[in-house]
Amino acid sequence: MLGVDSNNEVALVEAARLYDLSQSNFAEHLESLKLFYSDPSKHAHPQDSCTCTAPSAKKITGKVAYHGDFWLRKDFRRQGIPKIMAGILRGVSFAMWAPDFVCGLAERWMLEKGVLAQYGHTHHELGGAILHLVEENIVEEDLLVWLTREELRKLIFRHDRSDLALAL
């Protein structure tokens, strides 16, 4: 998703992708480096690696919507836009794909500051991705965050229509 300002300049970008993991699981997908490279055998450094120790990652299978990178221009920060965009992306993902799971990777500070709860992530586990990318000089450990299809549906349809009618 791409958001622009009144001058048609990019103000935000948010990425999502659908994976068919019916013959695999999210842990295997991470460890294969396919989340990070379209073709790891061509693009990954021979020493690049990703380890996933989060137990639930092995249970995340089927149609999996990965909600990934988010960038917001500095002058748009502290206005609640990430929470709004997370809601829009959840709705679009549900409408387009009806995934079995929505998942992502998050830095620990997002949990500690309550950001994950604001975005509606009800589940999180340590060891989601322990990533080492040699050429990019990246070494990081992220949490695994996820929602089931039913939890996603409840987030999207959580407002009673009579409450909406009263608000108008």
C-alpha positions in Angstrom: 0.0 0.0 0.0 1.2 3.4 -0.9 0.0 6.7 0.7 0.7 10.1 -0.8 0.4 13.6 0.6 -1.5 16.6 -1.0 1.5 17.1 -3.3 1.4 13.5 -4.5 4.7 12.7 -2.7 5.1 9.4 -1.0 4.2 9.7 2.7 3.9 6.0 3.7 4.5 2.5 2.3 3.3 -0.8 3.8 3.9 -4.2 2.3 1.9 -7.4 2.4 2.3 -10.7 0.5 0.3 -13.9 0.3 2.2 -17.2 0.6 0.8 -20.7 -0.1 2.3 -22.7 2.7 -0.1 -25.6 2.3 2.9 -28.0 1.9 5.1 -26.2 4.4 4.9 -23.8 7.4 6.1 -20.3 8.3 9.2 -21.6 10.2 10.4 -23.5 7.1 9.6 -20.5 4.9 11.7 -18.2 7.1 14.6 -20.7 7.3 14.6 -21.1 3.5 15.2 -17.3 3.3 12.3 -17.1 0.8 10.7 -14.4 2.9 13.7 -12.2 2.2 14.8 -13.2 -1.3 12.7 -14.2 -4.3 15.3 -16.8 -5.1 17.7 -17.4 -2.2 20.0 -19.6 -4.4 20.7 -16.7 -6.7 20.5 -13.7 -4.3 21.4 -14.8 -0.8 25.0 -14.8 0.4 26.2 -18.4 1.1 26.5 -17.5 4.8 23.1 -15.8 5.2 20.8 -17.6 7.6 17.5 -17.4 9.4 16.6 -19.5 12.4 13.0 -19.7 13.7 12.6 -21.1 17.2 9.0 -19.9 17.8 6.9 -23.0 18.3 3.8 -21.6 16.7 5.6 -20.8 13.4 5.4 -24.5 12.6 1.6 -24.4 13.0 1.2 -21.4 10.6 0.3 -23.1 7.4 -2.1 -22.8 4.4 -2.8 -19.4 3.0 -0.6 -17.1 5.0 -0.7 -13.3 4.6 2.6 -11.8 5.7 2.3 -8.1 6.8 5.8 -6.8 6.5 7.7 -3.6 6.2 6.1 -0.2 7.1 7.6 3.2 6.5 6.0 6.5 7.4 7.5 9.9 6.6 8.7 11.8 9.6 6.2 14.7 9.3 3.3 12.2 9.4 4.4 10.4 12.6 2.6 10.7 16.0 -0.8 11.1 14.3 -2.2 7.5 14.7 -1.6 6.7 11.0 0.1 3.3 11.6 -2.9 2.0 13.6 -5.2 3.2 10.8 -3.1 1.6 8.1 -2.8 -1.7 10.0 -6.6 -1.8 10.1 -6.9 -1.1 6.4 -4.3 -3.7 5.5 -6.1 -6.3 7.6 -9.3 -5.5 5.8 -7.8 -5.6 2.4 -6.0 -8.9 3.2 -9.2 -10.5 4.4 -11.2 -9.3 1.4 -8.7 -10.3 -1.2 -7.2 -13.5 0.3 -9.2 -14.7 3.3 -6.0 -16.1 4.7 -5.7 -18.9 7.3 -3.2 -16.7 9.1 -1.9 -13.2 9.1 1.7 -13.0 10.5 4.6 -10.7 10.7 7.9 -10.1 12.4 8.3 -7.3 15.0 11.1 -5.9 17.1 10.9 -6.4 20.9 10.4 -2.6 21.5 7.0 -2.8 19.7 5.8 -5.3 22.4 7.3 -3.3 25.3 5.7 0.0 24.2 2.3 -1.6 23.5 2.4 -1.1 19.8 1.6 -4.7 19.0 -1.6 -4.5 21.1 -2.6 -1.3 19.3 -2.3 -3.0 15.9 -4.5 -5.9 17.1 -1.8 -8.6 17.3 -3.1 -11.0 19.9 -0.3 -13.5 19.7 3.5 -13.1 19.9 6.5 -15.3 20.5 10.2 -14.9 20.9 12.4 -16.4 18.3 10.3 -15.6 15.3 13.3 -14.9 13.1 17.0 -14.8 14.1 18.3 -13.3 10.9 21.9 -13.0 9.7 22.3 -11.3 6.3 26.1 -11.0 5.6 26.2 -8.4 2.8 23.6 -6.1 4.4 25.4 -6.5 7.8 22.1 -7.4 9.5 21.9 -9.4 12.7 18.6 -9.2 14.4 16.1 -11.2 16.4 12.4 -10.5 15.9 9.2 -11.7 17.5 6.7 -13.7 15.6 3.3 -12.0 15.6 0.1 -13.6 14.2 -3.6 -13.8 14.0 -5.8 -16.7 12.9 -8.5 -16.2 10.2 -11.2 -16.2 12.8 -9.4 -13.6 14.9 -8.8 -11.5 11.8 -12.5 -11.7 10.9 -13.5 -10.6 14.5 -11.2 -7.6 14.3 -12.7 -6.5 11.0 -16.3 -7.1 11.9 -16.0 -6.1 15.6 -18.4 -3.2 15.4 -22.1 -3.9 15.8 -23.9 -2.3 12.9 -26.4 -0.7 15.4 -23.4 1.0 17.1 -22.4 2.4 13.7 -25.9 3.7 13.0 -26.0 5.5 16.3 -22.7 7.2 15.5 -24.1 8.7 12.3 
